[in-house]
Amino acid sequence: MTTEWNFKGFMAMDSDNLEIVTVSKKILENEIGAVKGQNPGLAARMSQWDKDGKKGKKGKESKGSKKTGAKEDVQISLLHPNKTDILPFLEGNSSAPGRYARATVQIGATNSSDAYWQEYMVGPLTATNSSIVQPLTYPFQNSEPGKTVMDTAESDNEFGMFITRFAEEHDDIWQRLFNSSFLDGLVGLRLGAPNWDEDGRVIAWTSVFSNPGTNLSSVTVLPHGFSIKFDLTGRNWEDWKVMGWYSYGKFWETADEFRAVINAPDYQIIPPSTQDGDWSSTDQRGEPWPLDDLPPPQPVAQGPQRFRIDEEEQYATWMDFSFYHTVSHDIGISLHDIQYKGKRIMYELSLQESLTAYAGSDPFASQANFFDTTTGMGSTLQPLVRGYDCPAHATYLPATWTQVNETMTQKDAICLFEHDTAYPIRRHSYAGSSPHTSVAKNIVFVMRTIATVANYDFLIDYSFAYDGAIEVNARASGFISAAYWDNQPEYGFHIHDFLSSSIHDHILTFKADFDINGLSNSVQATKFVPTTTTYPWSQGRLHNTFKANRTFLADESEASLDWHDNDAVLFAIVNKDTPNRFGEYPGYRFKKNAGVNHLTQTNSTGTVNAATYGNHHFYLTQQKDTEPRAADPFNKFRTKDPLVNFATFLDGESLDQEDVVLWFNLGMHHMPHTGDLPNTMFSSAHSTMRFEPFNYLEGDPSVATNQQVRIDYDARGNVEHVEEFGKIVANATHH
C-alpha cells in the first residue's frame, strides 16, 4: 500500500509500483508502427504467453511482484473478452471469440520530457505471428484514452538517487534526532501516495519510521512524528527539492530553519513512538486461558467430497450451482457464468478495487489513499494455511496470473470447502394434534482467497447456500498504519505510548452483472412506508399502519444509491418479461448482510476523480462493453484525469428491461483502538453483500436437501419416529 525506503535495501516493502518496464527503442518503434500493420516479435511473445497461460504452465513461483530491468518486456494481461462476443459462444451459437492481451508499454525514457504509459491490445492470440497490435482505448474515459502520463518519481532508479542525495545532505538532522544515519537503515521513510498536484508541482510527503528489523511487519506502527515534504516536479531528479519539515503541529519551510530549532539548547527531542517489542508481536504472550492448550473442535469431512472441481477448466459445481473462476494480477479471483439450476443468474461477479482512504493532521496520513489493485490483489495472494485460513479438509488450488510477460503461480492460494454454519437454515416445532419438529442443516460452499497488500490482509469469500443465495464477504486484518500521537483525538485514539491510530475508510468495490432469465432486466424497489388509512371492515376508523410501495428505477439518473434508513427498501434485479404463474416478477434480491459503507469524504482532494465509485453504497448501470471495470490500477497516477472515471458510467441510460449491472461497495469505517494492536481482527473488520432468490422459485429450494430431519412425538413427548430422508450418515449406513 505504500513504499518504504531505507538505504539497506531501498525497497523495504514494495507495494505501490506496478510492474511496468521500459521497452527498447527498436521494439517501441515496432509496436507503435504496428498500429498500421503486424509485429512478429511482440506477437510471438504474446502467443507463447497465451499458450503458457491456457495450459497452466508455471513461470516462477511467486508470492508477489518482482522488479526486472529487462528492456524488451511489457506488462501483459489477458484482455477479458466483450460480453457481446462471449454470450453467443456460451449459448452454443458460435465458436469461441479470439483471445486478446492488454499490453502496457512505457514510451520514452523515465527521465525524458514526454514519458508515458500507453495501453495496447494484441491479438487474436494464435500460434502464428499474425497478431495485430493496436492502441487500446475503448475501456477508458480519460482525455487521451489509454495514455497515462508518468511522473519520473514513479521510477525506483531516479527516486533512489534522489533519496541517497537527501540522506547525505541531511545526515546531521538524522544524527541529532535519531542518533543514527539514514544510510544505516535503522530509520527510514514511508512515501505517501498518490502524489499531490499543488499549482502544477508534484508533491509527496514522507513519514519517518523505525525499521523493526526482524519483525518487518510492524513497520507501520513505528512512526517517529516527523514528516518531510518533497517536490518531485520535473524529469531530472537533480532538480527535486525538500520543501518543508513538519513535527508535532509545527511546519518549517527549509532545512536550515528546522536545524536551528532542533539544535537549540532548549529543544527537547520528542520520544520515539516506542521501540519495537512484544506489544507489536503476534506471538503468544500473557497468561494462557484455562483449558486452551487442549485441542479445540475442528470441522471434519465425514464422507466423500460433495462438490466437483475441474482444475484445468477452472470450473466448479456444488448442488444446483456451477461457475468458472479466473485470477488476474490486479483484482485477484473473479467468478463467471454463475448458473443456478441450469440457468445463468450472473455473467460476472468480481472485485474492482480495494481502496483505503486515510485522514489526519499528519501530512502523510492526509495524503494516504492506497489503491490496492496497483500493487495487485492477485499478485499478493498468499498460500493458505491448512486448518487455520481454511479447514484442513478443504480443496486447495493454485492461482495463476501474468507478471510482466511471465505466467506466475502461487500454490494453495484458493481453497474450496463446505461448512456447517452451526445454525439450521430453517426449523419448526408443532405441538398440536400431530406434534413434531422439522429442522434442516445450513451447509454453505465457500471459495476463499487472502491477499496481503503491504500491512493489510484481505480475506474474500464467495459463498453459496442451500436456499439459492450467494454471499460476498470481505474481511481485513494485519497491522494498522498508525501515526504519532500529537494530541489530535479527532483523527485517532491514543493507543500505545506515543502512538495514535489513524482514521480511515476501507472501500472494496465489486461488480455483479446479473442475467435473470436473459439479458432484459429491471431494478425493483419495494419500500415499506407508514400510512394512515381505512378499510372496508374498519367502519370509518383510521388505522396507523404501513404498506409496500412498489416502483422500478427508470434510468441511471436514479441509480446512485445508499441503503435506506431502517433498511426500508427491498432492492431486486427482476425480469418483467417472464412473470411467474402468480404474476410476480422473478429475480434476485441484493442486500447488505453485515456492515457496509461508502467514502466519508465524497469530494476528496486526494482521490479527485479516481474513486468516484466510492461515493455511494451501490450503483446500477446499463451493461456496456466499453465499461468493463469500475477502476483501473493506473487511476492512482492521474487522479484528476484517470484512465477509468466511473462517474461517466452514470449518464442517464434506461434501466427498464436492459442488461443491468450492479456495482456495490463493501468496507468499514475504521478508527483503530487498543484492541487493534498488534493486529486488526477479521471478526470485527467485516462486510457482506447477499444475493437471494426473490420470487424466482415457487418455494424454498432447501426442501430438496437430504440433510434434514423430522421427529414425530406422541402426546406425552416421547419420540415415535425419526425420518432421515435418505441421507447417508458418517458410519456409511443408509437410513
C-alpha positions in Angstrom: 0.0 0.0 0.0 3.0 2.3 0.5 6.6 2.3 -0.4 9.1 2.2 2.5 12.6 3.4 1.7 15.8 2.8 3.6 19.4 2.5 2.3 19.9 -1.2 3.1 17.5 -2.4 0.5 15.9 0.7 -0.8 12.6 -1.2 -1.3 11.9 -2.5 2.2 8.3 -3.0 1.2 7.5 -2.5 -2.4 3.7 -2.2 -2.7 2.6 0.6 -4.9 4.6 0.4 -8.1 3.0 -1.6 -10.9 5.4 -3.8 -12.9 5.9 -1.6 -15.9 9.2 -2.0 -17.7 10.9 0.1 -20.4 10.8 -1.4 -23.9 13.9 -0.7 -26.0 13.7 1.9 -28.8 13.7 -0.7 -31.5 10.8 -2.7 -30.0 8.9 0.5 -29.3 9.2 1.6 -32.9 7.9 -1.8 -34.0 5.0 -1.6 -31.6 4.0 2.0 -32.4 4.3 1.1 -36.1 2.2 -2.0 -35.6 -0.9 0.2 -35.4 -0.6 0.1 -39.2 0.5 -3.5 -39.5 1.9 -6.5 -37.7 4.6 -7.0 -35.1 6.1 -10.5 -35.4 8.3 -10.1 -32.3 5.7 -8.9 -29.9 3.1 -11.3 -31.4 5.4 -14.3 -30.9 5.9 -13.4 -27.2 2.2 -12.8 -26.7 1.3 -16.2 -28.3 3.8 -18.0 -26.1 2.5 -16.2 -23.1 -1.1 -17.1 -24.0 -0.2 -20.8 -24.6 1.6 -21.0 -21.3 -1.3 -19.4 -19.5 -4.0 -21.6 -21.1 -2.0 -24.7 -20.2 -1.4 -23.5 -16.7 2.3 -23.6 -17.3 4.2 -22.3 -14.3 6.6 -19.4 -14.7 8.4 -18.7 -11.5 6.8 -19.5 -8.2 6.0 -16.1 -6.7 4.1 -14.6 -3.8 4.3 -11.1 -5.1 5.9 -8.9 -7.7 9.4 -8.8 -8.9 11.4 -6.0 -10.4 13.0 -6.5 -13.7 15.5 -4.5 -15.7 14.7 -6.2 -19.0 14.4 -3.8 -21.9 12.2 -5.8 -24.2 9.4 -6.8 -21.9 5.9 -5.4 -21.5 3.2 -5.7 -18.8 0.8 -8.2 -20.2 -2.6 -9.4 -19.0 -5.5 -11.1 -20.6 -8.0 -8.6 -22.0 -11.3 -10.0 -20.9 -13.5 -10.6 -24.0 -16.5 -8.4 -24.5 -19.8 -9.8 -23.1 -21.5 -9.4 -26.5 -18.8 -11.6 -28.1 -18.9 -14.2 -25.4 -22.6 -14.8 -25.0 -23.2 -16.4 -28.4 -20.4 -18.8 -27.5 -21.8 -19.6 -24.1 -25.2 -20.2 -25.7 -23.7 -22.6 -28.3 -24.4 -20.3 -31.2 -20.8 -19.5 -32.3 -17.3 -20.6 -31.8 -15.1 -19.1 -29.2 -14.1 -15.5 -29.8 -10.5 -14.6 -30.3 -8.3 -14.0 -27.2 -6.6 -10.7 -26.9 -4.0 -9.3 -24.5 -3.6 -5.9 -22.9 0.0 -4.7 -23.1 1.2 -1.7 -21.1 4.2 -0.1 -22.7 6.4 2.7 -21.3 7.1 5.2 -24.1 10.0 7.5 -23.6 12.9 7.2 -21.1 11.9 7.6 -17.5 13.7 11.0 -17.3 12.5 12.2 -20.7 10.1 15.1 -21.1 7.3 13.1 -22.6 7.4 9.7 -20.8 4.1 8.0 -20.6 2.4 4.6 -20.4 0.4 3.5 -23.4 -2.2 0.7 -23.5 -2.2 -1.6 -26.5 -4.4 -4.6 -27.4 -2.7 -7.5 -29.1 -4.5 -10.3 -30.9 -6.0 -12.5 -31.7 -3.5 -14.7 -29.9 -2.6 -17.6 -32.0 0.3 -20.0 -32.5 1.4 -17.9 -35.6 2.9 -14.5 -35.7 -0.2 -12.9 -37.2 -1.4 -10.9 -34.2 -2.2 -7.2 -34.7 -1.0 -4.5 -32.3 -3.3 -1.5 -31.9 -4.0 1.2 -29.3 -6.4 0.0 -26.6 -8.8 2.9 -26.0 -12.4 1.7 -25.7 -12.4 0.8 -21.9 -11.1 4.2 -20.9 -12.6 7.6 -20.3 -9.6 9.9 -19.8 -8.8 12.8 -22.1 -6.4 10.7 -24.1 -7.8 7.2 -23.8 -5.2 4.6 -22.9 -2.5 7.1 -22.2 -1.1 7.8 -18.7 1.5 10.5 -18.3 4.0 9.3 -15.8 6.0 11.2 -13.2 9.7 10.5 -13.0 9.1 10.0 -9.3 7.5 6.7 -10.1 10.9 5.3 -11.2 12.7 3.5 -8.4 16.1 4.4 -10.0 15.6 8.1 -10.1 14.0 8.2 -6.7 16.7 6.1 -5.3 19.4 8.6 -6.4 17.4 11.5 -5.0 16.9 9.8 -1.6 20.6 9.0 -1.4 21.4 12.6 -2.0 18.8 13.6 0.6 20.4 11.3 3.1 23.9 12.7 2.6 22.8 16.3 2.7 20.7 15.9 5.9 22.7 13.3 7.8 23.3 15.8 10.7 19.5 16.0 11.2 19.2 12.2 11.4 22.1 12.0 13.8 20.6 14.8 16.0 17.1 13.3 16.1 17.6 9.6 15.9 21.3 9.1 16.8 21.6 7.2 13.5 22.5 7.8 9.9 19.8 7.4 7.3 22.3 5.2 5.5 22.4 2.8 8.4 18.9 1.7 7.6 17.6 1.9 11.1 15.3 4.8 10.4 13.6 5.1 7.0 10.8 6.9 5.2 7.3 6.0 4.1 6.3 7.7 0.9 2.8 9.0 0.6 0.5 8.2 -2.3 -0.8 9.3 -4.7 1.3 12.4 -5.4 -0.4 15.7 -4.9 -0.7 18.4 -7.6 0.0 21.7 -5.9 -0.2 24.5 -8.5 1.4 22.2 -11.1 4.1 20.9 -8.7 4.4 17.2 -7.9 4.3 16.9 -4.1 4.9 13.8 -1.9 5.0 13.7 1.9 7.1 11.1 3.7 6.8 9.9 7.2 9.8 8.9 9.3 9.6 5.4 10.8 11.8 2.9 12.5 13.0 -0.2 10.8 11.8 -3.0 13.1 14.5 -5.4 11.8 13.4 -9.0 12.3 9.7 -8.2 12.7 9.3 -6.3 9.4 5.5 -6.4 9.6 5.4 -3.9 12.4 6.9 -1.1 10.4 3.6 0.8 10.0 3.2 1.1 13.8 6.6 2.7 14.4 6.3 6.3 13.3 8.7 8.9 14.7 6.5 12.0 14.5 8.4 13.7 11.7 7.3 14.3 8.1 9.2 15.7 5.1 7.7 17.4 2.1 9.3 16.6 -1.3 8.8 18.5 -4.5 9.4 15.9 -7.2 8.5 18.0 -10.2 10.3 17.5 -13.5 12.2 14.8 -15.3 15.6 15.4 -13.8 15.9 14.1 -10.2 18.7 16.6 -9.5 16.0 19.3 -9.7 13.9 17.7 -7.0 13.8 19.5 -3.6 13.0 19.2 0.0 10.2 21.8 0.6 9.4 21.5 4.2 9.6 19.7 7.6 6.7 19.0 9.9 6.7 17.8 13.5 4.1 17.9 16.3 1.9 20.6 14.8 4.7 22.9 13.5 6.0 23.4 9.9 9.4 24.7 8.8 9.9 25.6 5.1 13.7 25.0 5.0 16.1 22.5 6.5 18.1 25.4 7.9 15.1 26.6 9.8 14.5 23.1 11.1 18.2 22.7 12.0 18.1 25.9 14.0 15.1 24.7 16.1 16.4 21.2 16.8 19.9 22.3 17.6 18.8 25.0 20.1 19.9 24.2 23.6 16.3 24.1 24.9 15.0 21.8 22.2 13.6 18.5 23.6 13.6 15.6 21.2 10.2 14.1 21.2 10.3 10.5 22.2 10.0 7.8 19.6 6.6 6.2 19.4 8.2 3.3 21.1 10.8 0.7 20.3 9.5 -2.4 18.7 8.8 -5.2 21.2 6.3 -7.7 22.5 3.5 -5.3 22.1 3.8 -5.4 18.3 4.4 -9.2 18.1 1.7 -11.6 17.1 3.3 -14.5 19.0 1.6 -15.9 22.1 2.1 -14.0 25.3 0.2 -13.5 28.5 -1.4 -15.9 30.9 -2.8 -18.9 28.9 -6.6 -19.3 29.2 -8.0 -22.2 31.2 -8.0 -25.4 29.1 -6.9 -23.5 26.0 -4.0 -25.9 25.5 -6.4 -28.7 24.7 -7.4 -29.4 21.1 -10.3 -27.3 20.0 -13.2 -28.6 17.9 -12.4 -29.0 14.3 -14.6 -29.2 11.2 -14.3 -32.7 9.7 -15.4 -34.0 6.3 -17.5 -37.1 7.2 -17.5 -38.6 3.7 -16.5 -38.1 0.1 -16.3 -34.6 -1.3 -19.7 -33.2 -2.2 -18.5 -30.8 -4.9 -16.6 -31.2 -8.2 -13.7 -29.2 -9.5 -12.2 -29.2 -13.0 -8.9 -27.6 -12.2 -7.8 -27.3 -15.8 -11.0 -25.5 -16.9 -11.3 -23.7 -13.5 -14.8 -24.9 -13.2 -16.7 -25.8 -10.0 -20.1 -27.4 -9.3 -21.9 -27.7 -6.0 -25.5 -28.8 -5.6 -27.5 -26.7 -8.1 -24.7 -24.1 -8.6 -21.9 -24.0 -11.2 -19.4 -21.3 -12.2 -16.0 -20.7 -13.6 -13.2 -18.7 -12.0 -10.2 -16.7 -13.2 -7.3 -15.0 -11.4 -5.7 -11.7 -12.5 -2.7 -9.7 -11.2 -4.9 -6.7 -10.5 -8.2 -7.9 -9.0 -7.5 -11.4 -7.8 -10.2 -14.0 -8.2 -13.4 -13.4 -10.3 -16.4 -15.7 -10.9 -18.0 -16.1 -14.3 -21.1 -17.6 -15.8 -22.7 -18.4 -12.5 -25.6 -20.8 -13.1 -28.3 -21.9 -10.7 -30.5 -24.9 -11.6 -29.0 -24.8 -15.1 -29.7 -21.2 -15.8 -27.3 -18.3 -15.7 -28.1 -15.8 -13.0 -24.8 -13.8 -13.2 -22.4 -13.3 -16.0 -19.7 -11.9 -13.7 -19.0 -11.4 -10.0 -15.7 -9.7 -9.3 -13.7 -7.3 -7.2 -12.9 -4.0 -8.9 -10.8 -2.1 -6.5 -9.7 -2.1 -2.8 -9.2 1.5 -1.7 -8.1 2.6 1.8 -8.5 6.4 2.3 -6.9 7.9 5.4 -7.3 11.3 7.2 -5.1 13.1 9.7 -3.4 16.2 10.8 -0.2 14.4 10.0 0.5 15.2 6.3 1.4 11.6 5.4 -1.9 10.3 6.7 -3.7 13.2 5.0 -2.1 12.2 1.6 -2.5 8.5 2.0 -5.1 7.0 -0.4 -4.0 3.4 -1.3 -5.3 1.8 -4.4 -4.5 -1.9 -3.9 -5.0 -3.1 -7.4 -1.9 -1.1 -8.3 0.1 -3.4 -6.2 -2.2 -6.3 -7.2 -4.9 -8.2 -5.3 -3.9 -11.2 -7.3 -0.1 -10.9 -7.3 -0.2 -10.7 -3.5 -2.4 -13.8 -2.9 -0.9 -15.9 -0.1 -0.5 -19.6 0.4 -3.4 -20.6 2.7 -2.5 -22.3 6.0 -4.4 -25.5 6.3 -6.5 -25.8 9.4 -6.2 -22.0 10.1 -7.0 -20.0 7.0 -9.3 -22.7 5.8 -10.4 -26.1 7.1 -7.8 -28.8 6.8 -10.2 -30.9 4.7 -10.7 -28.1 2.1 -9.6 -28.5 -1.5 -6.6 -26.2 -2.3 -5.9 -24.8 -5.8 -3.1 -22.7 -7.2 -3.6 -19.2 -8.5 -2.0 -18.3 -11.8 -1.6 -14.8 -13.2 0.7 -12.8 -15.5 3.6 -10.8 -14.3 5.2 -8.7 -17.0 5.3 -11.4 -19.7 5.6 -14.4 -17.4 3.0 -16.8 -16.0 3.3 -16.8 -12.2 1.8 -19.4 -9.9 1.1 -19.4 -6.2 0.4 -22.8 -4.7 -2.6 -23.2 -2.3 -3.8 -19.7 -3.0 -7.5 -20.7 -3.3 -9.5 -23.0 -1.0 -12.9 -24.5 -1.6 -14.9 -26.2 1.2 -18.3 -26.9 2.6 -19.0 -26.0 6.2 -21.9 -26.2 8.6 -22.9 -22.7 9.8 -23.9 -24.2 13.2 -27.4 -22.9 12.9 -30.2 -24.5 10.9 -31.4 -22.9 7.7 -35.0 -23.5 8.8 -36.9 -25.3 11.6 -40.4 -25.5 13.1 -41.9 -27.3 16.0 -45.6 -28.1 16.2 -47.4 -29.1 19.3 -51.0 -29.6 18.1 -52.7 -32.8 17.0 -49.5 -34.1 15.4 -46.6 -32.9 17.5 -43.3 -32.9 15.5 -40.1 -30.9 14.9 -38.7 -30.3 11.4 -35.2 -28.9 11.0 -32.7 -28.7 8.2 -28.9 -28.2 8.2 -27.5 -25.0 6.8 -24.5 -26.0 4.7 -22.7 -23.5 2.6 -20.0 -23.9 -0.1 -17.1 -21.4 0.1 -14.4 -20.2 -2.3 -11.7 -18.2 -0.4 -8.6 -16.2 -1.0 -6.4 -14.0 1.1 -4.2 -11.2 -0.3 -1.6 -9.4 1.8 -1.1 -6.0 0.4 1.7 -4.4 2.5 0.3 -4.1 6.0 -3.2 -5.4 5.4 -4.5 -8.9 4.8 -7.8 -9.0 2.8 -9.9 -12.2 3.0 -12.6 -12.5 0.3 -15.2 -15.3 0.4 -17.7 -16.2 -2.3 -20.3 -18.4 -0.6 -23.2 -20.4 -2.0 -26.2 -21.7 0.1 -29.0 -24.3 0.0 -31.6 -21.6 -0.5 -30.0 -20.4 -3.7 -28.3 -17.4 -2.1 -24.8 -16.1 -2.9 -22.8 -14.0 -0.5 -19.7 -11.9 -0.9 -17.7 -11.5 2.3 -14.7 -9.1 2.8 -12.6 -9.0 5.9 -9.5 -7.1 6.8 -6.7 -8.0 9.3 -3.0 -7.2 9.7 -1.1 -4.2 11.1 -2.7 -0.8 11.1 -1.0 2.2 9.6 -0.5 4.4 12.6 0.5 8.0 13.3 2.5 9.7 16.1 0.3 10.8 19.0 0.2 14.6 18.9 -3.0 15.2 20.8 -5.3 15.1 17.8 -8.2 12.9 19.1 -10.4 13.8 16.1 -8.1 11.7 13.9 -7.4 8.7 16.1 -7.3 7.1 19.6 -4.2 7.2 21.8 -3.4 3.5 21.7 0.2 3.0 22.9 2.8 5.2 24.4 3.2 8.0 21.8 1.2 6.1 19.2 -2.1 7.3 17.6 -4.4 5.2 15.4 -5.3 6.7 12.0 -8.9 7.1 11.0 -9.6 5.6 7.6 -12.2 4.1 5.3 -11.9 0.7 3.6 -13.8 0.5 0.3 -13.9 -2.7 -1.6 -15.8 -2.3 -4.8 -17.4 -5.2 -6.6 -19.3 -5.8 -9.9 -22.3 -8.1 -10.2 -23.6 -8.5 -13.8 -27.0 -10.1 -13.4 -28.8 -12.1 -16.2 -32.1 -13.1 -14.8 -33.9 -15.2 -17.4 -31.9 -13.5 -20.0 -30.4 -10.0 -20.6 -33.6 -7.9 -20.2 -33.7 -7.0 -16.5 -35.1 -4.2 -14.3 -34.4 -2.9 -10.8 -37.4 -3.2 -8.5 -37.5 -1.1 -5.3 -40.1 -2.1 -2.8 -40.4 0.5 0.0 -42.0 0.0 3.4 -43.9 3.2 4.1 -46.1 4.3 7.0 -49.6 5.1 6.2 -52.9 6.1 7.8 -55.9 4.5 6.1 -59.3 3.0 6.5 -60.5 -0.4 5.3 -64.0 -1.7 4.3 -64.1 -3.5 7.6 -62.9 -0.6 9.8 -66.2 1.3 9.6 -64.5 4.6 9.0 -62.0 4.3 11.8 -58.4 5.3 10.8 -55.6 2.8 11.3 -51.9 3.9 11.6 -50.1 1.1 9.8 -47.7 0.6 6.9 -47.7 -0.8 3.3 -45.4 -1.6 0.4 -44.8 0.9 -2.4 -43.5 -1.0 -5.5 -41.5 1.0 -8.0 -38.8 0.5 -10.6 -35.7 2.6 -11.3 -36.3 4.2 -14.7 -32.7 5.1 -15.6 -29.2 5.7 -14.4 -30.0 9.2 -13.1 -31.9 7.4 -10.3 -29.3 4.7 -9.7 -26.5 6.2 -7.4 -28.0 4.9 -4.2 -27.3 4.5 -0.5 -29.0 2.0 1.8 -32.2 3.4 3.1 -32.7 4.4 6.7 -34.1 1.5 8.7 -33.4 -0.7 5.6 -36.9 0.1 4.5 -36.4 -0.6 0.8 -36.0 -4.1 -0.8 -34.0 -4.0 -4.0 -34.1 -6.7 -6.6 -32.9 -7.4 -10.1 -36.0 -8.8 -11.9 -37.2 -9.8 -15.3 -40.6 -8.2 -16.1 -40.9 -10.1 -19.3 -41.1 -13.5 -17.5 -43.7 -13.2 -14.7 -44.3 -16.4 -12.7 -47.8 -18.0 -12.7 -48.9 -15.7 -9.9 -47.9 -12.6 -11.9 -44.8 -11.7 -9.8 -41.5 -10.9 -11.4 -38.8 -13.4 -10.8 -35.4 -12.1 -9.7 -32.6 -11.9 -7.1 -32.7 -9.5 -4.2 -29.5 -7.8 -3.1 -29.0 -6.7 0.5 -26.2 -5.8 2.9 -25.7 -8.7 5.3 -23.0 -7.1 7.5 -21.8 -3.5 7.9 -21.1 -1.6 4.6 -20.1 1.9 3.9 -19.0 4.4 1.2 -16.3 7.0 1.4 -16.8 9.6 4.2 -15.5 12.4 2.0 -17.2 12.2 -1.4 -15.3 15.2 -2.7 -11.8 14.1 -1.8 -8.8 16.2 -2.8 -6.8 13.1 -2.6 -8.7 10.8 -4.9 -10.3 13.5 -7.0 -11.9 11.6 -10.0 -10.1 8.3 -9.5 -12.5 6.8 -7.0 -16.0 8.1 -7.8 -17.3 4.6 -7.4 -16.8 5.0 -3.7 -19.3 7.9 -3.2 -22.4 5.8 -2.7 -23.2 2.3 -1.4 -24.2 1.0 -4.8 -25.0 1.9 -8.4 -27.0 0.3 -11.2 -25.9 0.9 -14.8 -26.7 -0.5 -18.2 -24.1 -3.0 -19.3 -21.6 -1.8 -21.9 -18.6 -3.5 -23.4 -16.9 -0.1 -23.0 -17.4 -0.1 -19.3 -16.0 -3.4 -18.1 -14.2 -2.1 -14.9 -15.2 0.5 -12.3 -11.5 1.3 -11.8 -8.0 0.8 -13.3 -4.7 0.2 -11.5 -3.3 3.3 -13.2 -6.0 5.6 -11.8 -3.7 6.2 -8.9 -1.1 8.0 -11.1 -3.5 10.6 -12.6 -6.3 11.2 -10.1 -7.7 14.3 -11.9 -7.8 12.5 -15.3 -7.9 8.8 -14.5 -8.0 6.0 -17.2 -11.3 4.9 -15.8 -13.7 7.5 -14.4 -16.7 5.7 -13.0 -18.8 8.9 -12.8 -19.1 8.8 -16.6 -20.9 5.4 -16.4 -24.0 7.1 -15.0 -25.2 9.0 -18.0 -28.9 8.6 -17.7 -29.4 5.5 -19.8 -32.5 3.3 -19.4 -32.7 0.6 -16.8 -36.1 -0.7 -18.0 -35.6 -4.3 -19.2 -32.0 -3.7 -20.1 -28.8 -5.7 -19.3 -28.3 -4.4 -15.8 -25.0 -4.3 -13.8 -24.8 -3.7 -10.0 -21.7 -2.1 -8.6 -21.6 -2.3 -4.8 -19.2 -1.3 -2.1 -18.2 -3.3 0.9 -16.0 -1.9 3.6 -15.5 -0.5 7.1 -15.1 2.9 8.7 -12.1 2.1 10.8 -10.8 4.1 13.8 -8.4 1.6 15.3 -8.5 1.2 19.1 -6.2 -0.5 21.6 -7.6 -3.9 20.6 -6.2 -3.4 17.0 -2.7 -4.0 18.4 -0.9 -6.0 17.3 -3.4 -6.8 14.5 -6.9 -5.7 13.4 -9.2 -8.7 13.6 -11.2 -10.3 10.8 -14.1 -10.8 13.2 -14.7 -7.0 13.5 -13.4 -5.7 10.2 -16.1 -7.5 8.2 -18.6 -6.6 5.4 -21.0 -8.7 3.4 -23.4 -8.4 0.5 -26.1 -11.2 0.0 -28.0 -12.1 -3.2 -31.0 -14.3 -2.7 -33.9 -15.6 -4.9 -36.8 -13.2 -4.9 -40.0 -14.7 -6.4 -37.5 -16.6 -8.5 -38.7 -20.1 -7.5 -42.1 -21.4 -6.4 -41.0 -22.2 -2.9 -38.0 -22.9 -0.7 -35.4 -24.9 -2.6 -33.8 -26.2 0.6 -36.7 -28.7 1.0 -34.9 -30.8 -1.6 -31.9 -31.5 0.7 -31.4 -34.8 2.3 -29.7 -33.0 5.2 -32.9 -32.6 7.3 -34.8 -34.5 9.8 -38.4 -34.7 11.1 -39.0 -36.1 14.6 -42.6 -37.2 15.5 -43.7 -37.3 19.1 -46.6 -38.8 20.9 -48.9 -36.9 23.2 -46.5 -37.3 26.1 -43.5 -36.0 24.2 -41.9 -39.4 23.5 -40.2 -39.9 20.2 -42.3 -42.1 17.9 -40.4 -41.8 14.7 -37.3 -40.2 13.2 -37.4 -39.5 9.4 -33.9 -39.0 8.0 -34.9 -38.6 4.3 -32.5 -41.0 2.8 -29.2 -39.4 4.0 -26.0 -41.4 4.4 -24.6 -40.9 7.9 -21.0 -40.8 8.8 -20.7 -44.5 9.6 -21.9 -45.2 6.0 -25.2 -46.7 7.0 -28.2 -45.8 4.9 -31.4 -44.5 6.6 
